[in-house]
Amino acid sequence: ETIIRPYTETYSFIRYFRNQTNIGLECNLIESGKYAVGEYLWIFGDDDFLESGDALTIILSKLESAKFDLLIVNRTRRNNDLTKLISKNWMKFDTNKTKSYKSLVEFIHEWGLISVIGFITVNIFKRELFFKAEKKQYFGTMYPQLGMMLEAFSSAPCLLIGKPLICHRTQTTDEKAAEFKHKDKEKDFMSSVSLRNAKYFGFPFIRMLDELVSVGALKYTDIHKIKENTVINGYLTEFL
């Protein structure tokens, strides 16, 4: 707070709010957006950064066209200390092109779900439309903000920007092993693949998809069409 307060006094566009209790990462992502005032909302991860110097210019030009309710931006991936480029083109899409979609559902049919829009920093979307989605029904269902996005923009026009404008900083396998080697794998789900899958990609994932079907954002046939890289496999879709 002592670091942030001086900035809020100097720059009117910086606002500082603190929750009375810790509401958790996913809920905080949603709550923080309520304090924004712009037409579009960009939830930007604190360890990510703009990869390209012209990133804002490109993004603003697309937003000013007013043709799209949601932008999805390609990204690079680098390791924790930025010494290793893990991927220079995560989506393997032509970096000189953009591609429009009539809906977010059409987009996930081609590109998948978790490994693309599940990464928060690549999504820039209309704020008011996002908050028309009911958040409570997605709490406890993997990523609640992802459920809200799919409900809000399931039939909204989207644009994919092929140029990797964002760097997604992540950990290599060795970095993860070094960080979590002293933690109890039975309690810390980030240090255990099986626990992480159980927390995010088991029944909570199924529940989120089922909620989306119940509100009409997805059909069960849509779930079968989602590209395989989204972590959905035959077992989950057959269960649904």
C-alpha positions as CSV (number, residue, x, y, z in Angstrom):
1,E,0.0,0.0,0.0
2,T,2.8,2.4,0.8
3,I,4.2,1.9,-2.7
4,I,0.9,2.2,-4.6
5,R,-0.6,5.2,-2.7
6,P,1.8,7.9,-4.2
7,Y,1.0,6.7,-7.7
8,T,-2.7,7.1,-7.1
9,E,-2.1,10.7,-6.0
10,T,-0.1,11.4,-9.1
11,Y,-2.1,9.5,-11.8
12,S,-5.9,9.7,-11.8
13,F,-6.1,6.5,-13.9
14,I,-4.5,4.4,-11.1
15,R,-7.0,3.3,-8.4
16,Y,-6.2,1.3,-5.4
17,F,-8.6,-1.0,-3.5
18,R,-7.9,-3.6,-0.9
19,N,-10.3,-6.4,0.1
20,Q,-11.0,-6.8,3.9
21,T,-10.3,-10.5,3.5
22,N,-8.4,-12.7,1.0
23,I,-11.0,-13.7,-1.6
24,G,-8.5,-15.7,-3.7
25,L,-7.0,-15.2,-7.1
26,E,-9.9,-16.1,-9.4
27,C,-12.5,-14.1,-7.5
28,N,-10.1,-11.2,-7.2
29,L,-9.6,-11.1,-11.0
30,I,-13.4,-10.6,-11.4
31,E,-13.8,-8.2,-8.5
32,S,-11.0,-5.9,-9.7
33,G,-12.7,-5.4,-13.1
34,K,-15.6,-3.8,-11.3
35,Y,-13.5,-0.8,-10.4
36,A,-12.5,-0.2,-14.0
37,V,-14.2,2.5,-16.0
38,G,-13.2,1.9,-19.6
39,E,-15.3,0.4,-22.3
40,Y,-12.8,-2.5,-22.6
41,L,-11.2,-4.6,-19.8
42,W,-7.8,-6.1,-20.0
43,I,-6.8,-8.3,-17.0
44,F,-3.0,-8.2,-17.2
45,G,-0.9,-10.7,-15.3
46,D,1.7,-9.1,-13.0
47,D,4.5,-11.3,-14.4
48,D,3.6,-10.8,-18.1
49,F,4.6,-7.9,-20.3
50,L,4.2,-6.5,-23.8
51,E,6.5,-8.3,-26.2
52,S,6.2,-5.8,-29.0
53,G,6.8,-2.1,-28.9
54,D,3.9,-1.4,-31.2
55,A,1.5,-3.7,-29.2
56,L,-0.7,-0.9,-27.8
57,T,-0.9,0.9,-31.2
58,I,-2.1,-2.4,-32.8
59,I,-4.6,-3.2,-30.1
60,L,-6.1,0.3,-30.0
61,S,-6.5,0.4,-33.7
62,K,-8.5,-2.8,-33.6
63,L,-10.6,-1.6,-30.6
64,E,-11.3,1.7,-32.3
65,S,-12.8,-0.1,-35.3
66,A,-15.7,-1.1,-33.0
67,K,-16.2,-4.3,-34.9
68,F,-15.3,-6.7,-32.1
69,D,-16.4,-7.4,-28.6
70,L,-13.4,-9.5,-27.8
71,L,-9.7,-9.5,-28.9
72,I,-7.5,-12.6,-28.5
73,V,-3.8,-11.8,-28.8
74,N,-1.1,-14.3,-29.7
75,R,1.9,-14.6,-27.3
76,T,5.4,-15.7,-26.7
77,R,6.5,-17.8,-23.7
78,R,9.7,-17.3,-21.8
79,N,11.0,-18.9,-18.7
80,N,11.0,-17.3,-15.3
81,D,14.2,-15.2,-15.6
82,L,13.6,-14.5,-19.3
83,T,16.8,-16.3,-20.4
84,K,15.0,-18.9,-22.5
85,L,12.5,-18.4,-25.2
86,I,10.1,-21.4,-24.9
87,S,7.8,-20.4,-27.8
88,K,8.1,-17.4,-30.1
89,N,4.6,-18.1,-31.6
90,W,2.4,-19.9,-29.1
91,M,-0.6,-20.3,-31.5
92,K,1.5,-21.1,-34.6
93,F,-0.5,-18.6,-36.5
94,D,0.7,-16.3,-39.3
95,T,2.2,-13.4,-37.3
96,N,1.3,-10.9,-40.1
97,K,-2.4,-11.7,-40.1
98,T,-5.5,-11.3,-38.1
99,K,-8.6,-13.5,-38.3
100,S,-12.2,-12.6,-37.4
101,Y,-14.8,-15.0,-35.9
102,K,-18.5,-14.4,-35.7
103,S,-18.5,-15.8,-32.1
104,L,-16.3,-17.1,-29.3
105,V,-17.8,-20.5,-29.8
106,E,-16.6,-20.5,-33.4
107,F,-13.1,-19.5,-32.1
108,I,-12.8,-22.3,-29.6
109,H,-13.9,-24.9,-32.2
110,E,-10.7,-24.0,-34.1
111,W,-8.3,-23.1,-31.3
112,G,-9.4,-24.8,-28.1
113,L,-10.1,-23.4,-24.7
114,I,-7.8,-23.7,-21.7
115,S,-4.5,-23.3,-23.5
116,V,-5.6,-20.2,-25.3
117,I,-8.2,-18.0,-23.7
118,G,-7.6,-19.7,-20.4
119,F,-4.5,-17.5,-20.1
120,I,-6.0,-14.3,-18.8
121,T,-3.6,-11.8,-20.4
122,V,-4.4,-12.5,-24.0
123,N,-8.1,-11.5,-23.7
124,I,-9.3,-7.9,-24.1
125,F,-13.1,-7.5,-24.0
126,K,-16.1,-5.3,-23.4
127,R,-16.4,-4.8,-19.7
128,E,-20.1,-4.2,-19.4
129,L,-20.9,-7.3,-21.5
130,F,-18.6,-9.4,-19.4
131,F,-20.3,-8.4,-16.1
132,K,-23.8,-9.2,-17.5
133,A,-22.8,-12.9,-17.0
134,E,-23.7,-14.3,-13.6
135,K,-20.4,-14.9,-11.7
136,K,-21.7,-16.9,-8.7
137,Q,-22.6,-20.0,-10.7
138,Y,-19.0,-20.3,-11.9
139,F,-17.3,-20.0,-8.5
140,G,-15.6,-23.4,-7.7
141,T,-15.7,-24.4,-11.3
142,M,-12.1,-24.2,-12.4
143,Y,-11.6,-20.6,-13.7
144,P,-14.8,-18.6,-13.0
145,Q,-13.7,-15.7,-15.2
146,L,-13.4,-18.2,-18.1
147,G,-17.0,-19.3,-17.6
148,M,-18.1,-15.7,-17.5
149,M,-16.2,-15.0,-20.8
150,L,-17.8,-17.9,-22.5
151,E,-21.3,-16.9,-21.4
152,A,-20.8,-13.2,-22.2
153,F,-19.1,-13.7,-25.6
154,S,-20.4,-17.0,-26.9
155,S,-22.2,-15.3,-29.8
156,A,-20.1,-12.1,-29.9
157,P,-17.7,-11.1,-32.8
158,C,-14.1,-11.8,-31.9
159,L,-10.7,-11.1,-33.5
160,L,-7.5,-13.1,-33.3
161,I,-4.3,-11.0,-33.6
162,G,-1.6,-13.2,-35.0
163,K,1.4,-11.1,-34.0
164,P,2.7,-12.2,-30.5
165,L,2.2,-8.9,-28.6
166,I,2.4,-10.4,-25.1
167,C,5.0,-12.4,-23.3
168,H,3.7,-15.1,-21.1
169,R,6.4,-15.7,-18.4
170,T,6.2,-19.2,-17.1
171,Q,8.3,-21.9,-15.5
172,T,10.2,-24.7,-17.2
173,T,9.9,-28.2,-15.9
174,D,13.3,-27.8,-14.0
175,E,12.2,-24.5,-12.5
176,K,9.0,-26.0,-11.2
177,A,10.8,-28.9,-9.8
178,A,13.3,-26.6,-8.0
179,E,10.5,-24.4,-6.5
180,F,8.3,-27.1,-5.3
181,K,10.7,-29.8,-4.2
182,H,10.4,-28.9,-0.6
183,K,6.6,-28.6,-0.6
184,D,4.2,-31.3,0.5
185,K,2.8,-32.8,-2.8
186,E,-0.2,-34.1,-0.9
187,K,-1.2,-30.6,0.0
188,D,0.2,-28.2,-2.6
189,F,-1.7,-28.9,-5.8
190,M,0.7,-26.8,-7.9
191,S,3.5,-29.2,-7.1
192,S,1.5,-32.2,-8.1
193,V,0.2,-32.8,-11.7
194,S,-2.5,-35.2,-10.5
195,L,-3.8,-32.8,-7.8
196,R,-3.7,-29.9,-10.2
197,N,-5.7,-31.9,-12.8
198,A,-8.2,-32.9,-10.1
199,K,-8.6,-29.3,-8.9
200,Y,-9.0,-27.7,-12.4
201,F,-9.6,-30.4,-15.0
202,G,-11.9,-32.9,-13.4
203,F,-15.4,-32.4,-12.0
204,P,-14.9,-28.6,-11.6
205,F,-14.2,-28.4,-15.4
206,I,-17.3,-30.5,-16.2
207,R,-19.4,-28.4,-13.9
208,M,-18.3,-25.2,-15.7
209,L,-19.1,-26.7,-19.1
210,D,-22.5,-28.0,-17.8
211,E,-23.3,-24.5,-16.5
212,L,-22.5,-23.0,-19.9
213,V,-24.9,-25.5,-21.5
214,S,-27.6,-24.7,-19.0
215,V,-27.5,-20.9,-19.8
216,G,-27.4,-21.6,-23.6
217,A,-23.8,-20.4,-24.2
218,L,-22.7,-23.8,-25.4
219,K,-24.4,-26.9,-26.7
220,Y,-23.1,-30.4,-26.0
221,T,-22.2,-30.7,-29.6
222,D,-20.0,-27.6,-29.3
223,I,-18.1,-29.3,-26.5
224,H,-17.3,-32.3,-28.8
225,K,-16.0,-29.8,-31.5
226,I,-13.6,-28.0,-29.2
227,K,-10.1,-28.6,-30.4
228,E,-8.2,-31.4,-28.5
229,N,-5.5,-29.1,-27.2
230,T,-8.0,-27.7,-24.7
231,V,-7.5,-30.6,-22.3
232,I,-10.9,-32.0,-23.0
233,N,-10.6,-35.7,-23.8
234,G,-13.0,-38.4,-24.7
235,Y,-13.7,-39.4,-21.1
236,L,-14.9,-35.9,-20.2
237,T,-17.1,-35.4,-23.3
238,E,-18.6,-38.9,-22.9
239,F,-19.3,-38.2,-19.3
240,L,-21.2,-35.0,-20.2
